[in-house]
């Protein structure tokens, strides 16, 4: 019963974020933050507070990040299951069986979801013992609106989010085997197919000089990663 209650709440969060009031979000009690996660969020709020106080932009003129932190108390916050993919460990012994072994919960980067009348994603990374804002995505619920139904089909509420290159992927177990999706949910990859994709990505990263990669903008990095993914799709 607990599993299906979770999926029901998850589907509400993902699919109906634009139609539910902030108050009703809080009543759902979806994914309360742990004490350590609350401290991370508070650190981010403390960082943005003086910036927001000195930049009183007109409503609607702020960027998504600033607008979110100005109104963060109106959001129901929950943590997301972010894992780190150990590409070096996988590269040493690449096999479908090794994929799951190379995913470990992240301790230095945390991912969160905020839900009010809209839904957002934001992440924080620990640098020099201090948590810093890393990334922010608006309309997160729409991006992953496909996921609750897939989890219900697989009869599970356990899933993992991780990055390969600059793209986000989702993994969960179905009928005894892990399946993989890009965060958009546009297609499914078996363990074997994702193994091939991972090797292509790792080899590309090894052949592309780090000094050149560091000069690329985030958008250019994502385009390169998407290009590799599209090439892989053409071979399927």
C-alpha distance (Angstrom), angle and dihedral (degrees) to the residues before:
residue distance angle dihedral
X1 . . .
X2 3.81 . .
X3 3.79 90.1 .
X4 3.80 93.6 55.7
X5 3.80 93.3 44.0
X6 3.81 86.9 54.9
X7 3.80 91.8 50.0
X8 3.79 91.4 47.9
X9 3.79 92.0 52.5
X10 3.80 90.8 43.6
X11 3.78 91.7 52.8
X12 3.80 90.2 50.8
X13 3.77 91.4 50.2
X14 3.78 94.2 47.7
X15 3.77 103.1 37.0
X16 3.80 105.8 31.6
X17 3.81 104.7 35.8
X18 3.79 92.8 122.6
X19 3.79 94.0 53.1
X20 3.81 105.5 46.0
X21 3.79 127.1 80.0
X22 3.83 121.8 -119.2
X23 3.81 90.2 -116.3
X24 3.78 94.3 57.7
X25 3.80 89.5 48.0
X26 3.79 90.1 59.7
X27 3.82 91.7 48.9
X28 3.79 90.5 56.8
X29 3.81 88.9 64.3
X30 3.79 91.8 -149.5
X31 3.78 111.4 179.2
X32 3.79 108.5 -23.1
X33 3.79 112.1 -150.3
X34 3.79 120.4 -108.9
X35 3.79 118.5 -117.7
X36 3.81 91.9 -100.2
X37 3.80 91.6 48.7
X38 3.80 90.9 50.1
X39 3.81 88.3 54.9
X40 3.81 90.3 52.1
X41 3.80 91.6 51.8
X42 3.80 90.9 46.2
X43 3.81 89.7 52.6
X44 3.80 89.8 54.4
X45 3.81 91.2 47.4
X46 3.81 90.5 50.7
X47 3.81 89.9 50.8
X48 3.80 94.0 51.7
X49 3.82 96.6 40.5
X50 3.85 98.7 82.1
X51 3.80 90.9 40.9
X52 3.81 91.5 53.3
X53 3.79 91.9 45.9
X54 3.79 92.2 54.9
X55 3.80 96.0 43.2
X56 3.77 108.4 53.5
X57 3.78 97.2 175.5
X58 3.75 119.7 -179.2
X59 3.77 114.7 -93.3
X60 3.79 109.7 -85.3
X61 3.81 93.7 20.9
X62 3.81 95.9 86.6
X63 3.77 126.3 92.2
X64 3.79 117.1 -103.2
X65 3.80 93.1 -102.7
X66 3.80 95.4 52.4
X67 3.79 92.5 42.9
X68 3.80 90.6 51.3
X69 3.80 95.4 50.5
X70 3.78 91.5 45.5
X71 3.83 88.1 57.7
X72 3.81 100.4 27.3
X73 3.81 94.5 124.0
X74 3.81 88.8 65.3
X75 3.82 90.4 61.9
X76 3.79 129.0 86.5
X77 3.80 103.4 -133.1
X78 3.78 127.9 -154.4
X79 3.79 134.9 167.7
X80 3.80 123.8 -112.6
X81 3.83 124.9 -138.9
X82 3.81 98.7 -107.9
X83 3.81 116.8 177.9
X84 3.79 132.1 -174.6
X85 3.78 117.6 -125.9
X86 3.83 109.4 -141.3
X87 3.79 98.5 -144.5
X88 3.81 94.7 177.7
X89 3.79 92.5 54.1
X90 3.79 90.0 47.8
X91 3.80 92.7 47.1
X92 3.81 90.8 55.8
X93 3.80 91.6 57.3
X94 3.81 110.1 12.7
X95 3.79 113.6 -169.0
X96 3.80 137.7 126.3
X97 3.80 89.0 -108.0
X98 3.82 91.2 56.9
X99 3.78 95.2 55.9
X100 3.80 95.8 81.3
X101 3.82 90.8 42.7
X102 3.80 90.2 57.2
X103 3.80 94.7 56.3
X104 3.79 116.0 88.3
X105 3.82 131.7 167.8
X106 3.78 110.9 -94.5
X107 3.79 117.8 -117.0
X108 3.82 98.2 178.3
X109 3.81 98.9 45.9
X110 3.80 126.8 45.3
X111 3.80 129.3 -168.7
X112 3.80 125.2 -151.3
X113 3.79 140.2 -176.5
X114 3.78 124.8 -148.7
X115 3.81 122.1 -162.3
X116 3.79 128.3 -169.4
X117 3.80 123.9 123.0
X118 3.81 83.3 -34.3
X119 3.80 132.5 26.5
X120 3.79 129.7 -124.5
X121 3.78 140.4 -178.3
X122 3.78 123.4 -143.7
X123 3.77 134.5 168.5
X124 3.78 136.7 -160.4
X125 3.78 130.0 -155.0
X126 3.79 127.9 -159.3
X127 3.80 113.7 -122.6
X128 3.81 122.4 173.5
X129 3.81 90.3 -13.6
X130 3.82 91.3 -54.2
X131 3.79 127.0 105.3
X132 3.80 115.0 -125.9
X133 3.78 132.5 -173.5
X134 3.80 111.4 -101.4
X135 3.79 113.1 171.3
X136 3.77 142.1 -3.1
X137 3.82 131.4 -162.2
X138 3.78 125.7 -174.2
X139 3.83 123.7 -147.0
X140 3.79 90.8 24.2
X141 3.80 91.6 158.5
X142 3.79 91.9 60.0
X143 3.80 90.9 47.9
X144 3.81 92.8 57.0
X145 3.81 99.1 29.1
X146 3.82 88.8 118.4
X147 3.82 94.2 60.3
X148 3.85 104.8 77.4
X149 3.81 92.3 56.9
X150 3.80 91.5 49.4
X151 3.80 91.5 50.2
X152 3.78 90.9 49.3
X153 3.81 90.8 50.5
X154 3.80 88.4 52.3
X155 3.83 91.2 47.6
X156 3.81 92.1 -126.5
X157 3.78 139.7 109.1
X158 3.81 93.7 -165.1
X159 3.79 118.5 100.7
X160 3.79 138.9 149.0
X161 3.78 132.4 -139.2
X162 3.78 119.3 -156.0
X163 3.77 142.8 151.6
X164 3.78 129.7 -112.8
X165 3.77 108.8 -174.1
X166 3.79 103.9 -35.1
X167 3.81 96.5 -34.4
X168 3.80 127.8 96.2
X169 3.80 120.6 -130.0
X170 3.79 135.4 -172.0
X171 3.79 124.4 -143.1
X172 3.79 131.5 -173.8
X173 3.77 137.9 155.1
X174 3.78 121.9 -101.7
X175 3.80 123.7 177.7
X176 3.79 91.6 -15.9
X177 3.80 96.7 -49.4
X178 3.78 131.8 92.2
X179 3.79 117.1 -119.8
X180 3.80 126.3 -163.7
X181 3.79 133.3 -148.2
X182 3.79 134.6 178.1
X183 3.79 109.5 -114.3
X184 3.81 89.2 -100.1
X185 3.82 90.6 60.0
X186 3.80 91.2 -135.6
X187 3.80 94.9 139.6
X188 3.80 142.3 2.7
X189 3.79 127.6 -121.1
X190 3.78 125.6 -160.7
X191 3.80 120.7 -138.0
X192 3.81 89.5 -97.4
X193 3.81 94.7 50.1
X194 3.79 93.3 45.5
X195 3.79 89.0 49.5
X196 3.82 88.4 57.7
X197 3.79 91.9 47.1
X198 3.81 92.0 49.1
X199 3.79 92.1 51.6
X200 3.81 91.7 49.5
X201 3.80 90.7 50.8
X202 3.81 94.7 46.3
X203 3.80 92.5 48.2
X204 3.80 90.3 49.2
X205 3.79 90.8 51.8
X206 3.79 91.6 48.7
X207 3.80 92.3 50.3
X208 3.81 94.4 45.9
X209 3.83 111.0 79.7
X210 3.80 113.1 -117.0
X211 3.80 92.2 -136.3
X212 3.80 89.8 59.2
X213 3.80 93.9 44.3
X214 3.82 91.6 52.0
X215 3.81 90.4 59.5
X216 3.78 93.3 57.0
X217 3.78 121.4 98.5
X218 3.80 118.9 -119.9
X219 3.80 89.5 -105.5
X220 3.81 91.5 53.2
X221 3.80 91.1 48.5
X222 3.80 91.1 52.3
X223 3.81 91.2 48.0
X224 3.81 90.7 52.7
X225 3.78 91.2 48.9
X226 3.81 91.4 47.4
X227 3.79 90.5 49.8
X228 3.80 90.1 56.0
X229 3.80 90.5 48.1
X230 3.82 91.5 50.0
X231 3.79 91.3 50.4
X232 3.77 89.0 52.2
X233 3.80 91.2 49.3
X234 3.79 90.5 53.7
X235 3.81 89.5 57.2
X236 3.81 94.4 51.6
